[in-house]
Amino acid sequence: ITSGGVTYHDRPWHKECFVCAGCKTQLSGQRFVSKDEYPYCVDCYSKLYAKKCAACKKPITALGGAKFISFEERQWHGECFNCAKCSVSLVGQGFLTRQDDVLCHECG
């Protein structure tokens, strides 16, 4: 490697050889996530490994400081953690559960 290399896990890589373990897209200069010693682009990591939001079903990556809520076996994006009846945000609030729903105290 004479110029423009990448260092990953203390090993040098050619830029064109440092690729996502899932889709093989070049990762040099891109955001990526390491999983089991392999680098993944954000999209592949989200599809393969990220937990899914109980409300919108989209991946929760918590990249870029995104906030999420976890309760028992479920997770929500901060913006998705709302009362199932009146849709008020439950972030930082007390809440009740009824089957799979989370409810504010008034609706509960």
Sine and cosine of phi, psi and omega as CSV:
sin_phi,cos_phi,sin_psi,cos_psi,sin_omega,cos_omega
0.00,0.00,0.92,-0.40,-0.05,-1.00
-0.99,-0.12,-0.48,0.88,0.06,-1.00
-0.30,-0.95,0.41,-0.91,0.10,-0.99
0.93,0.36,0.44,0.90,0.01,-1.00
-0.98,0.19,0.11,-0.99,0.01,-1.00
-0.81,-0.59,0.63,-0.78,0.09,-1.00
-0.95,-0.32,0.80,-0.60,0.03,-1.00
-0.65,-0.76,0.81,-0.58,-0.07,-1.00
0.81,0.59,0.70,0.71,0.04,-1.00
0.86,0.50,0.40,0.91,0.05,-1.00
-0.81,-0.59,0.64,-0.77,0.02,-1.00
-0.98,0.18,0.56,-0.83,0.03,-1.00
-0.70,-0.71,0.57,-0.82,0.24,-0.97
-0.92,0.39,0.54,-0.84,0.04,-1.00
-0.81,0.59,-0.71,0.71,-0.07,-1.00
-0.95,0.30,-0.25,0.97,0.01,-1.00
-1.00,-0.08,-0.27,0.96,-0.01,-1.00
-1.00,0.06,1.00,-0.08,-0.13,-0.99
-0.80,-0.60,0.30,-0.95,0.06,-1.00
-0.89,0.45,0.71,-0.71,0.03,-1.00
-0.92,0.38,-0.33,0.94,-0.01,-1.00
-1.00,-0.01,-0.88,0.48,-0.14,-0.99
-0.96,-0.27,-0.07,1.00,0.04,-1.00
0.93,0.36,0.30,0.95,0.09,-1.00
-0.95,0.31,0.62,-0.78,0.04,-1.00
-0.89,0.45,0.69,-0.73,-0.05,-1.00
-0.96,-0.28,-0.12,0.99,-0.01,-1.00
-0.84,0.54,0.84,-0.54,-0.01,-1.00
0.98,0.18,0.05,1.00,-0.01,-1.00
-0.94,-0.33,0.36,-0.93,0.13,-0.99
-0.96,0.28,0.66,-0.76,0.04,-1.00
-0.52,-0.85,0.26,-0.97,-0.01,-1.00
-0.83,-0.55,0.68,-0.73,0.03,-1.00
-1.00,-0.08,0.76,-0.65,0.02,-1.00
-0.64,-0.77,0.84,-0.55,0.00,-1.00
0.80,0.60,0.69,0.73,0.04,-1.00
0.96,0.28,0.05,1.00,0.00,-1.00
-0.92,-0.39,0.61,-0.79,0.07,-1.00
-1.00,0.05,0.65,-0.76,0.04,-1.00
-0.77,-0.64,0.61,-0.79,0.15,-0.99
-0.92,0.40,0.31,-0.95,-0.05,-1.00
-0.87,0.50,-0.64,0.77,-0.02,-1.00
-0.90,0.44,-0.74,0.67,-0.01,-1.00
-0.90,0.43,-0.68,0.74,0.02,-1.00
-0.87,0.50,-0.69,0.72,-0.01,-1.00
-0.88,0.48,-0.71,0.71,-0.02,-1.00
-0.93,0.37,-0.64,0.76,-0.13,-0.99
-1.00,0.05,-0.61,0.80,-0.21,-0.98
-0.80,-0.59,-0.42,0.91,-0.11,-0.99
-0.93,0.37,0.56,-0.83,0.10,-1.00
-0.94,0.33,0.43,-0.90,-0.03,-1.00
-0.97,-0.23,0.61,-0.79,0.03,-1.00
-0.91,0.42,0.73,-0.69,0.00,-1.00
-0.91,0.41,-0.39,0.92,-0.02,-1.00
-1.00,-0.05,-0.84,0.55,-0.11,-0.99
-0.99,-0.13,-0.17,0.99,0.03,-1.00
0.94,0.35,0.09,1.00,0.04,-1.00
-0.99,0.10,0.39,-0.92,-0.03,-1.00
-0.89,0.45,0.55,-0.83,0.11,-0.99
-0.95,-0.30,0.93,-0.36,-0.04,-1.00
-0.98,-0.22,-0.43,0.90,-0.05,-1.00
0.86,0.51,0.34,0.94,0.07,-1.00
-0.98,0.22,0.51,-0.86,0.02,-1.00
0.94,0.35,0.38,0.92,0.05,-1.00
0.98,0.21,0.25,0.97,0.02,-1.00
-0.87,0.50,0.61,-0.79,-0.01,-1.00
-1.00,-0.08,0.57,-0.82,0.10,-1.00
-0.57,-0.82,0.34,-0.94,-0.04,-1.00
-0.90,-0.43,0.67,-0.75,0.03,-1.00
-0.80,-0.60,0.76,-0.65,0.03,-1.00
-0.60,-0.80,0.84,-0.54,-0.08,-1.00
0.80,0.60,-0.86,-0.52,-0.05,-1.00
-0.99,-0.15,0.14,0.99,-0.08,-1.00
-0.91,-0.42,0.43,-0.90,0.05,-1.00
-0.73,-0.68,0.46,-0.89,0.05,-1.00
-0.67,-0.75,0.52,-0.85,0.26,-0.97
-0.90,0.43,0.49,-0.87,0.03,-1.00
-0.82,0.58,-0.65,0.76,-0.03,-1.00
-0.97,0.25,-0.18,0.98,-0.01,-1.00
-0.98,-0.19,-0.13,0.99,-0.07,-1.00
-1.00,0.10,0.99,0.13,-0.10,-1.00
-0.79,-0.61,0.38,-0.93,0.07,-1.00
-0.86,0.50,0.72,-0.69,-0.02,-1.00
-0.93,0.37,-0.36,0.93,-0.03,-1.00
-0.99,-0.10,-0.81,0.59,-0.12,-0.99
-0.96,-0.27,-0.08,1.00,0.07,-1.00
0.93,0.36,0.20,0.98,0.06,-1.00
-0.93,0.38,0.59,-0.81,0.01,-1.00
-0.90,0.43,0.68,-0.73,0.02,-1.00
-0.96,-0.28,0.11,0.99,0.00,-1.00
-0.89,0.45,0.84,-0.55,0.01,-1.00
0.97,0.25,0.12,0.99,-0.03,-1.00
-0.92,-0.39,0.34,-0.94,0.16,-0.99
-0.96,0.29,0.43,-0.90,0.01,-1.00
-0.49,-0.87,0.26,-0.96,0.04,-1.00
-0.87,-0.48,0.37,-0.93,0.06,-1.00
-0.87,-0.48,0.57,-0.82,0.11,-0.99
-0.63,-0.77,0.95,-0.32,-0.12,-0.99
0.81,0.59,-0.88,-0.48,-0.02,-1.00
-1.00,-0.05,-0.02,1.00,-0.05,-1.00
-1.00,-0.02,0.50,-0.86,0.21,-0.98
-0.93,-0.38,0.67,-0.74,-0.10,-1.00
-0.74,-0.67,0.52,-0.85,0.14,-0.99
-0.95,0.31,0.21,-0.98,-0.04,-1.00
-0.90,0.43,-0.59,0.81,-0.01,-1.00
-0.91,0.41,-0.68,0.73,-0.01,-1.00
-0.97,0.22,-0.41,0.91,0.00,-1.00
-0.98,0.22,0.00,0.00,0.00,0.00
